[in-house]
Each structure stands twice: as C-alpha cells, then as structure tokens.
Amino acid sequence: MAVVVVIGGGPAGYCAALFTAKAGLGTVLFETNETKMHNAYLYNYLGIPEIGGTELMKIARRQVEKFGANVRMEKITKISRQGQSFIIETASGTREEAKYVVIATGLNEDLLKQLGVGYEGDALKVDRHGQTTVENVYAGGWVTRSKSQAIISAGDGAAAAIHLIAKETGKPYKDFDVPPGTK
Ligand SMILES: Cc1cc2nc3c(=O)[nH]c(=O)nc-3n(C[C@H](O)[C@H](O)[C@H](O)COP(=O)(O)OP(=O)(O)OC[C@H]3O[C@@H](n4cnc5c(N)ncnc54)[C@H](O)[C@@H]3O)c2cc1C
C-alpha cells in the first residue's frame, strides 16, 4: 500500500510527488504521458529562461524518481474509498491502495466526479492547500479550473503535498535545504 497516490503527469502531479517522495512518504504517480506541456514552449517558468514543455517534464520525472517515487504509465479508470483508504484501479486491471490521493488530471475531471467532491459552479471547491471536500483527497492545477499556467500548477502540487505531509506526520512541515558545505 502506498501512502500517497498522485494521478496526473503534468507540473501539478510531478511537483506533488516530488515533495511527498522527498519527505519519505511512499509515493506512486500514475500518468498517461498526455500532459498539455507537450504543446507548450515556456518563457515564463521562473528560473528557466526558456524550455520546451516536453523537456521540462522529462527533467521533472528524473528528479521525482531520484527521490524514490514510483512512476507508472497507466490510466486510472476507477477510484473509490474503502474504510480509511482509497482503492485505485488501472485500465489494465491492477489495483493500488493509498491513504491520500492527489488528483492532478488536467482537463479530465472523471476521477473527481467518481469521488463525489464538491463544486462551486464549474470550479472545484478546494482550499489553499488543495484540500477538496472529501477528506484526504487533494487536487491541484488545471483540474481546479481556476488557473492555467504551468508554474501555478506546480505550486498547487507543492502546496497540496506540504499540507498532506504535515497531516501525516502530525507536525508542521517545511522542505528547507541549504547550500552544500553549510550547516
Ligand atoms: C498550446 C499550449 C501552450 C501553452 N503554453 C504555456 C506557456 O507558455 N506557459 C505556461 O505556463 N503554460 C502554458 N500552457 C499551459 C500548461 O500546459 C498547463 O498550465 C499545464 O500543463 C497544466 O498542468 P497540470 O499538471 O495542471 O495538467 P496537465 O499538464 O494537463 O497534466 C494532466 C496529466 O493528467 C494525466 N491524466 C489525466 N487523466 C488521467 C487518468 N485517468 N489516469 C492517469 N493519468 C491521467 C494526463 O496524462 C496528464 O499527464 C500551454 C498550454 C497549451 C495547450
């Protein structure tokens, strides 16, 4: 059983998985390589003067896998709650179980609908940590319908992960590193 399952392979999903895996939480990320980043060439991702979206996501995947996240190229077709866990089912018929889920599926809202999360009009109801109205279900990025920039999706993923890590460990969480060689 994973602690966290992230569904979605765009900036929101990979950034959530980066933080949860780096914090040592067992993380599985499912995606189908259909991120809208494949259509994008970015001049507005702070710190990177210009980069193709596909290249950025290749770097992201390597970065996330380095911290131990298990990235699986599989479409999720069904998700449901069973007691305190979620059962996540793939199109090929395999199942994963997790305590928390982060939904970062871009323009695909199917899984959020299956989970019965709340909406306000067309916009998903989420707080600033990405918490939906269903406990332990987080969402971020385009799927919330309120933002459309890659760096905001990445920030949403980070915010969701940081809240989730604090909830799981029972203490406030900051992911601070310092330059090599300093204390
Ligand atoms: C033509 C174009 C140009 C753009 N240019 C820029 C730009 O210059 N700068 C900028 O900041 N933004 C740009 N964008 C926007 C940017 O691409 C999005 O903001 C970003 O991709 C959103 O990230 P996300 O993680 O929220 O969703 P996405 O990147 O859409 O990722 C969603 C992921 O979920 C996966 N998924 C969906 N359903 C399932 C499922 N059931 N099971 C498993 N996986 C699933 C998909 O495969 C995909 O990997 C552009 C977009 C387009 C279309």
The ligand as an SDF file (V2000), in Angstrom:
LIG
                    3D

 53 58  0  0  0  0  0  0  0  0999 V2000
   -0.7440   25.2440  -26.7050 C   0  0  0  0  0  0  0  0  0  0  0  0
   -0.4420   25.4560  -25.2390 C   0  0  0  0  0  0  0  0  0  0  0  0
    0.6190   26.2870  -24.8940 C   0  0  0  0  0  0  0  0  0  0  0  0
    0.8960   26.5530  -23.5450 C   0  0  0  0  0  0  0  0  0  0  0  0
    1.9100   27.3920  -23.2270 N   0  0  0  0  0  0  0  0  0  0  0  0
    2.1810   27.6580  -21.9370 C   0  0  0  0  0  0  0  0  0  0  0  0
    3.2260   28.5570  -21.5830 C   0  0  0  0  0  0  0  0  0  0  0  0
    3.9180   29.1040  -22.4360 O   0  0  0  0  0  0  0  0  0  0  0  0
    3.4340   28.7850  -20.2570 N   0  0  0  0  0  0  0  0  0  0  0  0
    2.6810   28.2230  -19.2670 C   0  0  0  0  0  0  0  0  0  0  0  0
    2.8960   28.4820  -18.0830 O   0  0  0  0  0  0  0  0  0  0  0  0
    1.6920   27.3490  -19.5750 N   0  0  0  0  0  0  0  0  0  0  0  0
    1.4280   27.0590  -20.8820 C   0  0  0  0  0  0  0  0  0  0  0  0
    0.4080   26.2010  -21.2140 N   0  0  0  0  0  0  0  0  0  0  0  0
   -0.3880   25.6490  -20.1000 C   0  0  0  0  0  0  0  0  0  0  0  0
    0.2940   24.4350  -19.4340 C   0  0  0  0  0  0  0  0  0  0  0  0
    0.4990   23.4230  -20.3830 O   0  0  0  0  0  0  0  0  0  0  0  0
   -0.6250   23.9700  -18.3150 C   0  0  0  0  0  0  0  0  0  0  0  0
   -0.7620   25.0430  -17.3720 O   0  0  0  0  0  0  0  0  0  0  0  0
   -0.0820   22.7490  -17.5770 C   0  0  0  0  0  0  0  0  0  0  0  0
    0.1850   21.6680  -18.4400 O   0  0  0  0  0  0  0  0  0  0  0  0
   -1.1080   22.3130  -16.5450 C   0  0  0  0  0  0  0  0  0  0  0  0
   -0.5110   21.3520  -15.7380 O   0  0  0  0  0  0  0  0  0  0  0  0
   -1.3820   20.2930  -14.9110 P   0  0  0  0  0  0  0  0  0  0  0  0
   -0.3920   19.4610  -14.1880 O   0  0  0  0  0  0  0  0  0  0  0  0
   -2.4050   21.0080  -14.1380 O   0  0  0  0  0  0  0  0  0  0  0  0
   -2.1740   19.4440  -16.0160 O   0  0  0  0  0  0  0  0  0  0  0  0
   -1.6290   18.6410  -17.3460 P   0  0  0  0  0  0  0  0  0  0  0  0
   -0.2870   19.1370  -17.7410 O   0  0  0  0  0  0  0  0  0  0  0  0
   -2.7250   18.7330  -18.3250 O   0  0  0  0  0  0  0  0  0  0  0  0
   -1.4600   17.1810  -16.8360 O   0  0  0  0  0  0  0  0  0  0  0  0
   -2.5370   16.3210  -16.6140 C   0  0  0  0  0  0  0  0  0  0  0  0
   -1.9930   14.9150  -16.5590 C   0  0  0  0  0  0  0  0  0  0  0  0
   -3.0040   14.0260  -16.0690 O   0  0  0  0  0  0  0  0  0  0  0  0
   -2.9040   12.8160  -16.7720 C   0  0  0  0  0  0  0  0  0  0  0  0
   -4.1780   12.1110  -16.6340 N   0  0  0  0  0  0  0  0  0  0  0  0
   -5.4200   12.5930  -16.9030 C   0  0  0  0  0  0  0  0  0  0  0  0
   -6.3490   11.6560  -16.6160 N   0  0  0  0  0  0  0  0  0  0  0  0
   -5.6720   10.5820  -16.1470 C   0  0  0  0  0  0  0  0  0  0  0  0
   -6.0660    9.3010  -15.6750 C   0  0  0  0  0  0  0  0  0  0  0  0
   -7.3600    8.9410  -15.6180 N   0  0  0  0  0  0  0  0  0  0  0  0
   -5.1180    8.4300  -15.2700 N   0  0  0  0  0  0  0  0  0  0  0  0
   -3.7960    8.7800  -15.3090 C   0  0  0  0  0  0  0  0  0  0  0  0
   -3.3680    9.9910  -15.7400 N   0  0  0  0  0  0  0  0  0  0  0  0
   -4.2940   10.8640  -16.1480 C   0  0  0  0  0  0  0  0  0  0  0  0
   -2.5440   13.2400  -18.1820 C   0  0  0  0  0  0  0  0  0  0  0  0
   -1.9370   12.1800  -18.8680 O   0  0  0  0  0  0  0  0  0  0  0  0
   -1.5370   14.3470  -17.8820 C   0  0  0  0  0  0  0  0  0  0  0  0
   -0.2570   13.7940  -17.7140 O   0  0  0  0  0  0  0  0  0  0  0  0
    0.1220   25.9180  -22.5350 C   0  0  0  0  0  0  0  0  0  0  0  0
   -0.9040   25.0310  -22.8810 C   0  0  0  0  0  0  0  0  0  0  0  0
   -1.1890   24.8070  -24.2140 C   0  0  0  0  0  0  0  0  0  0  0  0
   -2.3190   23.8690  -24.5680 C   0  0  0  0  0  0  0  0  0  0  0  0
  1  2  1  0
  2  3  1  0
  2 52  2  0
  3  4  2  0
  4  5  1  0
  4 50  1  0
  5  6  2  0
  6  7  1  0
  6 13  1  0
  7  8  2  0
  7  9  1  0
  9 10  1  0
 10 11  2  0
 10 12  1  0
 12 13  2  0
 13 14  1  0
 14 15  1  0
 14 50  1  0
 15 16  1  0
 16 17  1  0
 16 18  1  0
 18 19  1  0
 18 20  1  0
 20 21  1  0
 20 22  1  0
 22 23  1  0
 23 24  1  0
 24 25  2  0
 24 26  1  0
 24 27  1  0
 27 28  1  0
 28 29  2  0
 28 30  1  0
 28 31  1  0
 31 32  1  0
 32 33  1  0
 33 34  1  0
 33 48  1  0
 34 35  1  0
 35 36  1  0
 35 46  1  0
 36 37  1  0
 36 45  1  0
 37 38  2  0
 38 39  1  0
 39 40  1  0
 39 45  2  0
 40 41  1  0
 40 42  2  0
 42 43  1  0
 43 44  2  0
 44 45  1  0
 46 47  1  0
 46 48  1  0
 48 49  1  0
 50 51  2  0
 51 52  1  0
 52 53  1  0
M  END
$$$$
